[in-house]
């Protein structure tokens, strides 16, 4: 039997990987989008685990909404990325630093 | 949960939201088919939608109900916030139109996306479940990311959109992680049930620990949306890079929605843990006021300067929430509305200087404004004095009320630090006034803005002075919201 805490530890690890990926990553913007997805996957795991162990279905419904919103979010992210490529000819993180002060 | 029965009469309480979403769908279709022949149709339809929605929200003031199985709440603060959001959005769109038309960005999508983000904010304001808060937040944010990127061939705008997108997505992720923890320990998404759990007398220490763990993530998510230090990295870049009309929208109406989110999650929901989140807010507030005041001194770009000024105003707003009393919350709500009024006027004055092919976003663009256009220079003078906190403008009273509450709650050292930084920040506000009145330029400053914008901007500037003459009425109203 897998305990609730196992799920929570797993999701905490995935969450930290996602967060660390965003701050460590210095190469490609698509990696940023993937890290955001990791964070959301960790949250989904949390919700489903809590929902299952407390026999309450609302947490699972929340996960459906998160999945839908994440899809919309990635669509917009990729659209912005395309514009970025068209304007700068590159999608490296390093080129996104013209705004400073 | 299963025995929930849908009641048609409940729909009446959600009338503003339902009307708005229907109108958005209609305008989207109309814009597709008739925008070729009737250029301004989308604009006028958008403005009337906002006005009618505001009227519906105004009529619902005083009613209160929790509907749709506890996911949606109608109460006084929600109705008032919606009315103010509609008024400020209408003003912001009047200013935006001039900016968009001189920079060839006037497209129907702009107004539809603005409407959609206002709709998301309305959902946030009326949320009574963590699910509704999240959905409202995302409807608002996704529309705002797209709005920034509407200047498709400006590399800085795209960069700003990308930064806002990535940091906004992180903020949503952190907020959701906090929500999942709160859900796990309370077993409910409903704000009312969370409040009942958090104020319960027989919490064991492990439960308090997990609640606090979730709470920290919620506070980080909220601080990200507000742009409080140390979660402010996106604010200056996005303000500078976005088209000025979007910057104006971004710095005004969403702040009201963020305040509503704070009220719903932390006061209505986790009010029982006020002592814990007040400590976090203290750090956020004092860092925001300090950094906002100091870094703004070195800016030459006025949008970036106003971004840092926003950060310092946000610090004052958060100070109001650490007091933990109704008067403190009221002072914070008053500050938010006063700040939005001032910020709208400031950005409105910047937009008024925009001409065909000329983007006014440097402080030097204000040189000699008092000679060429004394009226708008006077309005900018009002805004700057008000933001610096000079009586009798409204900005003085909003700071005064916050500081009164902070001192009566016993945080004298916080009040002293806030005042010291406010004095430092007066330097850069006065510098803009000096640029307008005492610096000269050979360049001809002409104002090409249409009449409707000039009239509304004048009213807006006058309100900063007039409302400052009767602050106690507004303060009592703000306190009665909580």
Interface residues (C-beta under 8 A of the other chain):
Chain A: X8 X15 X18 X19 X22 X29 X32 X36 X39 X40 X42 X43 X46 X47 X49 X50 X54 X56 X57 X58 X59 X61 X62 X65 X66 X69 X72 X73 X76 X77 X79 X80 X81 X83 X84 X87 X88 X96 X98 X99 X100 X101
Chain B: X1 X130 X131 X134 X135 X138 X142 X145 X146 X149 X152 X153 X154 X155 X156 X158 X159 X160 X161 X162 X163 X165 X166 X169 X170 X172 X173 X174 X176 X177 X179 X180 X181 X183 X184 X187 X188 X189 X236 X237 X240 X241 X298 X299 X301 X304
